[in-house]
Amino acid sequence: MKKYKKNFDYSYALGTELTLELLLQFPQEVINVYIHSKQNKKEVFNRIKSLCLKHNIEMIYSDKIFNIVSNKENCYIIGVFKKYESKINPKSNHVVLVNPSNMGNLGTIIRTSIGFGINDIAIISPAVDIFDPKTIRASMGALFRLNFQYFDSFEEYLKTVEKRDIFPFMLDGSKQLDKIEVTNKYSLVFGNEATGLSSNYRNYGQSILIKHLDTIDSLNLCNAVSIALYQFTKGRL
């Protein structure tokens, strides 16, 4: 095993809870599970062991791989899995991320999105690698409950999904978030951490502004997505 690179056809779930979630959702993709000598034999470990036995997945007791692929001191179980294909549901509500560039942010957004019942994320390339172990760890395993799909352009995304209302979130959005009437089918569109969305996204739908004090220039992308998801799903969960 080697330190993760984007061109690998496999990746790592670094941690006990992440590996458990991987085994629960995609046991058919798991190659093997590594166990560190410091791993305790508590309930979660026993669940992992049971799932490995059930699906005939090899458990390897070795500390060496942990020194190679993980820089986290508290990581004592690693699930190695084959990268898999995923597609968004064209009928569902979506979060759309345009050129996200930070692995931690992507993982946090995945976790937040799943928590608010939006299970489909479209990603417009170029973008960060969703299978990077840093993304998976930041998602706390929520990645394995997500439908995701990469697109070369926003226009390609629109051709793939059912007709819906588009809500681009912009620093100069023309309507405040709390004034928006939530519709039955929508896509919430966010730009990347550095540049946000370009002005042409106004042409796709109703641009939205999240109002805040001028003591800051903008919200962190994860915070903006969290606020938007709460507003659009409150009372519907």
ZAMARGU-4260 file (C-alpha; in steps of 0.2 Angstrom, whole numbers, plus 5000, padded with zeros to 4 digits):
<rodrens>
0) 5000/5000/5000 | 5006/5018/4996 | 5001/5035/5001 | 4985/5040/4992 | 4986/5048/4975
5) 4972/5054/4964 | 4976/5042/4950 | 4974/5027/4961 | 4959/5016/4957 | 4957/5013/4976
10) 4956/5024/4992 | 4956/5023/5011 | 4943/5026/5024 | 4955/5031/5039 | 4946/5027/5055
15) 4935/5016/5064 | 4918/5025/5061 | 4922/5028/5043 | 4927/5010/5040 | 4911/5004/5048
20) 4900/5016/5037 | 4910/5010/5022 | 4906/4992/5026 | 4888/4995/5029 | 4885/5005/5013
25) 4898/4997/5000 | 4904/4980/5007 | 4906/4974/4989 | 4919/4988/4986 | 4930/4984/5001
30) 4947/4976/4997 | 4953/4973/5015 | 4953/4980/5032 | 4969/4984/5042 | 4969/4984/5061
35) 4982/4993/5071 | 4989/4984/5087 | 4982/4999/5098 | 4964/4996/5092 | 4953/4991/5106
40) 4941/4977/5105 | 4925/4987/5109 | 4908/4987/5101 | 4912/4996/5085 | 4927/4984/5082
45) 4916/4969/5084 | 4903/4976/5072 | 4917/4978/5059 | 4924/4961/5062 | 4906/4954/5060
50) 4904/4963/5044 | 4921/4957/5037 | 4916/4939/5041 | 4899/4941/5033 | 4906/4948/5017
55) 4922/4938/5017 | 4933/4953/5018 | 4951/4950/5024 | 4956/4958/5041 | 4975/4961/5041
60) 4983/4965/5058 | 4998/4976/5054 | 5004/4993/5060 | 5015/4997/5044 | 5001/5004/5033
65) 4996/5016/5046 | 5013/5024/5046 | 5012/5026/5027 | 4994/5032/5023 | 4988/5040/5039
70) 4995/5055/5049 | 4982/5054/5062 | 4988/5048/5079 | 4970/5041/5083 | 4968/5031/5067
75) 4968/5012/5071 | 4957/5005/5058 | 4959/5007/5039 | 4946/5002/5026 | 4954/5000/5008
80) 4941/5001/4995 | 4939/5002/4976 | 4933/5018/4969 | 4915/5016/4963 | 4904/5025/4950
85) 4890/5036/4957 | 4876/5047/4948 | 4864/5060/4955 | 4846/5057/4955 | 4840/5069/4941
90) 4823/5070/4950 | 4830/5075/4967 | 4834/5092/4975 | 4853/5095/4973 | 4868/5105/4980
95) 4879/5110/4965 | 4897/5115/4969 | 4906/5124/4955 | 4925/5121/4956 | 4927/5117/4974
100) 4945/5117/4979 | 4947/5112/4997 | 4945/5094/5002 | 4940/5098/5020 | 4926/5109/5014
105) 4920/5097/5002 | 4919/5083/5016 | 4910/5095/5028 | 4898/5100/5015 | 4894/5082/5011
110) 4891/5078/5029 | 4880/5094/5031 | 4870/5090/5015 | 4866/5072/5021 | 4861/5079/5038
115) 4848/5090/5030 | 4841/5077/5019 | 4849/5082/5002 | 4858/5066/4996 | 4863/5072/4979
120) 4878/5083/4975 | 4884/5089/4958 | 4902/5094/4956 | 4907/5105/4941 | 4925/5102/4936
125) 4939/5106/4938 | 4937/5101/4956 | 4944/5093/4971 | 4945/5073/4972 | 4930/5067/4982
130) 4939/5050/4985 | 4954/5059/4994 | 4955/5052/5011 | 4955/5069/5018 | 4938/5072/5010
135) 4931/5056/5016 | 4937/5059/5034 | 4930/5077/5034 | 4913/5069/5029 | 4914/5058/5044
140) 4909/5043/5032 | 4893/5053/5025 | 4901/5051/5008 | 4896/5033/5008 | 4877/5039/5009
145) 4879/5052/4995 | 4874/5052/4977 | 4887/5062/4968 | 4892/5066/4950 | 4906/5076/4941
150) 4901/5087/4926 | 4912/5097/4914 | 4901/5112/4914 | 4885/5119/4922 | 4876/5117/4905
155) 4880/5099/4905 | 4873/5097/4922 | 4857/5106/4917 | 4855/5094/4902 | 4855/5079/4914
160) 4842/5084/4927 | 4824/5087/4927 | 4817/5105/4925 | 4819/5114/4942 | 4822/5131/4950
165) 4840/5136/4950 | 4846/5147/4965 | 4864/5153/4963 | 4871/5160/4979 | 4881/5176/4976
170) 4889/5190/4986 | 4878/5202/4975 | 4863/5191/4974 | 4847/5201/4970 | 4836/5193/4984
175) 4839/5189/5002 | 4838/5171/5007 | 4824/5174/5020 | 4814/5182/5006 | 4814/5167/4995
180) 4799/5156/4992 | 4805/5138/4993 | 4799/5127/4978 | 4797/5109/4976 | 4811/5105/4965
185) 4827/5116/4966 | 4846/5116/4964 | 4857/5127/4976 | 4872/5133/4967 | 4888/5138/4976
190) 4905/5144/4969 | 4922/5140/4975 | 4931/5146/4991 | 4941/5159/4982 | 4931/5167/4968
195) 4913/5162/4971 | 4901/5162/4956 | 4904/5172/4940 | 4891/5185/4935 | 4884/5174/4921
200) 4876/5163/4934 | 4863/5176/4937 | 4856/5170/4920 | 4852/5153/4926 | 4839/5158/4940
205) 4835/5168/4955 | 4852/5174/4963 | 4852/5174/4982 | 4861/5184/4995 | 4865/5178/5013
210) 4864/5194/5022 | 4878/5198/5035 | 4887/5212/5044 | 4900/5221/5034 | 4913/5217/5047
215) 4917/5202/5036 | 4918/5202/5017 | 4910/5184/5015 | 4905/5168/5024 | 4915/5152/5023
220) 4908/5141/5010 | 4903/5128/5022 | 4894/5140/5033 | 4885/5147/5017 | 4879/5130/5012
225) 4874/5125/5030 | 4863/5141/5031 | 4856/5139/5014 | 4851/5120/5018 | 4843/5125/5034
230) 4832/5138/5026 | 4827/5127/5012 | 4823/5111/5022 | 4816/5118/5038 | 4799/5111/5042
235) 4802/5098/5029 | 4813/5086/5038
</rodrens>
